[in-house]
Every structure is written in C-alpha cells, then in structure tokens.
Amino acid sequence: MQPYSGLASLNIAIPRQFLESEGLSPDVGVVFAETRRWFEEKGANIDVVDIPVLDAAIASYYVIALSEAASNLSRFDGIRYGRRIDSGEGYDELYIRTRSEGFGPEVQRRIIIGNYVLSEQFSGDTYKKGMAVRARIQREMAELFKTYDMALCPTCPTPAFRLGQKTDSPLEMYLSDLFTTFVNLARIPSISVPAGHTGGAAVRAGITKGSGGEFAQAAARGDSDSMPVGIQFAGPLFSEVKLLQIAEAWEREHPGCGIPIARP
C-alpha cells in the first residue's frame, strides 16, 4: 500500500477529554506529544476539541457489552447449546455445573454484571441509558468528521503491561479501554500503530522523545522495563483505506517502532 501523500492537508482533532485524562501515563503522554509533533511538521492542522460525552464512553460501552454478553451466553446451559456436564442430580445441578465449569472467571464476571444490569431492580433503565449515550456519541462523532479528517489519541492510557499482570484487578483491565471504546460505540474505523517504547534503558539514558531508533534499540536489547506504546488514528465511516495509508506513512518514517521486545 502506498503511504498517504496529503498529510499537509489533514485536519486532525484531539479530544480534550483524552488529552487531559487523569489516567494518562506521563510516558504515554511523551510518545503522544511526539506523534502530534510529527503530524504538525508534515503540515497538518491539529485542534484540541471538546467532546464531553466521551467521558461517559467507557461506562456506556461496558453497560451495553456486558448486558449483551449475559443475554447471548444464556443459551449455553448444557441443554440447548454448548458443553454439558450432567451428574444426574437434576436440572438445577446440570445448569450450575455446566456454566460454572464451562466459563472462565472473566466470562462469569461479565455474565454476573450483565444480568445485574438487566435485573428487575433496574428495569432495564441502565441499559437504555447506555444505548442513549451510544446514540449521542454516534451523532457527535459524525458532526466532528464534517470538519476533521481524523481523530488522534493514544490507544491505551498506559504502556503495554505484561501477560497476567492485571488479572487480579478487573477494573484496571477495563480502564485500559478508556481511549478505544468510543470507536465501537460510534461505529467508526480506527487503527492502532506502534509509536515507540517507553521506560527502561531509554529513560535512564535521558531519551525522552518516545519514538524511533533509541527506544527500538532499548527494546531490542531486551530491557525488561521498556514497554511499547500505541497511538490510534480514528476516521469517519468508510475511511479505512485513508487510515491505512496514513498509518503506512507513519510507519515508513518510524522504522523500529514495532520491533517486538526480546524476552529476557
């Protein structure tokens, strides 16, 4: 794919709600600032815009996603679909054992929370509010893209974390989606590109720009503290080709940003 040739003509929006998020890691902020500077050096116009409804995006997303997960997975009861664990002690025991042993901890957590949201206690009000927020996000993002070609933001508020590092803290895991859930709710395309590495030897050496060869070298040396950072390009409906071309232009000028971290 050829890189995008019209970078100088781009109008780019940065949601203020993400830029000023309390959960944004300083290291990710450094990498994001370098990405922003790269676009500005290419001649792109960048504005920080207010989209207050994005503050509710992650809450809306999880209300909807967990409610729909609970509803869709209700069919896997050992009778109609899925694995069947029958001890011969009756239907109640079959249902309990099938779902307890057939679903892992995270799936069970999502089913419990989803059923709680949909319970008679709430009468579906929470789910309806989540859907209303989703509709508003769709409207406001559609309006934004009448003026701007794309939105720019970090992929995750923190650098990548190691496998299993946050399994004991589901809330931290869910908050990792802080900057990505609005894409799903708005029904728009987005692409995450490797933008650099952070921490470890690079920081100790005084390297603060966050992208390019030095961070890649720190990662290639297997520095256990150097973790990758991603940046996200989001565009209007059916802008997939344009986003891929912009990502191609970025990666061609930042070789090494996507080098996997060597295992210690």
N, C-alpha and C positions, 0 to 999 in steps of 0.2 A: 504493500500500500504506500502511495506517495504521501509525504508529510503535507500538512495544511500550509498553503502558500499565502494566506491572507491574515496572518497573525496581527498585522498592524491595523487591520480594520475591525478587530474584535471589540465588542463592548461586553465587559465582564462584570458580574455582580458578586460581591462577597456579603453574605448575610451577617449583619452585625451580631445577631444572636449567637452565631457560632464563633465569631472572632473574639467576642468578649465572654465566652462561656467560662464559668468558674472551673469546670473540669478539664480545660485545655492545658495539656502539659507544656511547660516552657520550652522543652526540647522540640516538641512538635511545632510550637509557635515559631521557632527559629527556622525550621525547614519550610514552613508555610510562607514565612516572610521572603525567603529566597525564591520560592516558586513565584510569588507575586512580583518580585523584582524582575524575574526573567521575562514575564509577560510584558511588564512595563517597558523593559529595554527593547522589546520587539515592536513597541509602538501601540500596544493595546491600551484601550481606555478602561480603567478599573474604578468602580464606585463601591463604597460600602453602603448597603441598603438595609432598611428596617423591614423585617417581616415578622412581626410579633407572634403570629400564630405558630411559628416554628418552635417556640418554647414548649408547645403542647404536643409536638410531633411524636416524641418517643412514648409518651403516655398513651396517646391515641393509638399508636401502632400496636403496642402490647395489649391494650384492651381488645382491639379487633383480632389480632393474630392469635391470642390465647383463647379467646371465646370461640373462634372458628376452629382451632385445633381440637378443643374439647368436644365440639359438636361433630366434627368429621371423624374423630377417633372413637366415638361412641359405638360405632358399628363393629369394632374389633372386640367382641365379647366372648369368643370361643364357640359361639353358636352359629352366627351368620358368616363371620369373616375371621381370618387370621388364625393364629396358634390356639390350640385347645389343650387345656390341662384339666383333666377330669379325674378327680379322686373318688368319684362315686358317692360323694356326700351330699349331693343335691345341687340345684341350680345356683343358689347363692354362693356356695363354696367354689363351684366351677367358674363363676363370673369373677370372683375376687382373686382366685389363684391365677387365672388366665391373664388378667390385666396387671396383677402385681409382678408376675414373673416375665410377662411378655414385653412390658415397657420399662425403659431405663429411668433413672432418677429424674433427669431433666424433662422427659416426656410426661412422667407422672406429675411433676411440679406444674407443668403447663396445663394439664388436664384439670388439676385441682383448682388452680387460679381461674381458669376459663369457666369452669362450672360455677365457681363462686360469683363471678361477674354476671353470669346469666341466671343466677338463682332468683327465686321468687322474692327474696328480700330486696333485690334491686329492681325487679320487674322489667329488666332489660334496659333501664334508663341509662346506665353507664355505657352499655354497648351503643345505644342510639347517640349519645353524646360523642363517643369516639368516631362514629360514622359522620356526624356533623362536622367535626374538626377535619376529618379527611376531605370532605367536600370543600371546605373553606381553603385548605392547603392547595387543592387542585385549582381552585379559582385564582388564588393569589399568585401561584407559580405561573399559571397561564398568562396572567396580566404582566408579570415580571418579564417574561420572554417576548413580550411585544416590543420591549425596549432593549433587552440584553440578549446576547448570543448564547451565553452560558453562565452558570454559577460555579464559583471556585471555593472549595473548602477542604479541610483535612478529611481523610477517610475515617480516622479514629481519633478521639481526643488524647490518646496516649500512644507511645510507641508499641510495637507488637510485643505481646507477652508470651512467655514460654508455655508449651503444652501442659495443661493441667494446673497452671499457676493460679487461676481464679475459679477453679471448680467449687471451692468451698464458699465462694461469695457470689451467688447468682446475680445480686443487684449490680455488682461491678461488671459482670459479664454483659448484662442488659444495657448498662450505660455506655458500653463500648460502641453501641449502635447509635449514639447520640447524633452523629452527623450523616447517617445513611438512611434512616427510616423515612425521612421526608420524601426521598426519591420514590420509594414504593407507594407511599400514600398519594403522591402527586401523579403517579403513573408516567414518569418521565425516564429517559435513558440516562445512564451515568457510567463513568469508567474510572477505576482507581489505578493510578500509576505509581510505581516506586519512585520516591522523590529523594531518598537519601537514607543515611543511617545516623543514629544518634547515640551519645554516651560512650563509655569505654575509653579506649586509647585516643580516639579523635578529640574528645573533650579535654582529656588530660594534656594533649599536645597543643591545646589552645585553638583547635579548629572549630569554628562556630558557624560556618556558612551552611552546613547541613546537607549539601548535595554535591555530587561529583566525586572526583577521584579519591580524595583523602578519606572520606567516610567509607568508600568502597574498599580501600586498602585496609582500613581498620577491620572491616568485616571479613575480608579475605584472610587476614591473619588469624581469624578465629577468636577475636576478642569477645569474651563471654558477656561483656556489658554493652556491646554495640548492637542495637536493635533497629530494624527497618521502620521507616515511616512512609505512609502512603498519602497521596493527595488526590482529590476527587474532582473530576470535571462533569458537571451535570448540564444537560441541554433540554430544549423543548421536545415535544413529541416528534418522532421520526428524524431525529438529528444524529442517529447512530454513526453514520458514515463520517460526518463532520467531526464528531468527538473522537473517533478512531484516528482520523488524520491529525488532529491536534495532539493526541497522545503520541502518535508516531513522530511528530516534530519535536516534542519534548524529549522523548527517549533517545532520538538520534543525537541530540546535543548534550545528553547526560549519560554517557556510557558508564556502566559500573553501578548505577543506582539500584539495579535489580539483581546484583550478584547475591546469591544465597549466602547466609552466614555459615561459615565452616563449623562443623561440630567439634567441640573441644575434645 
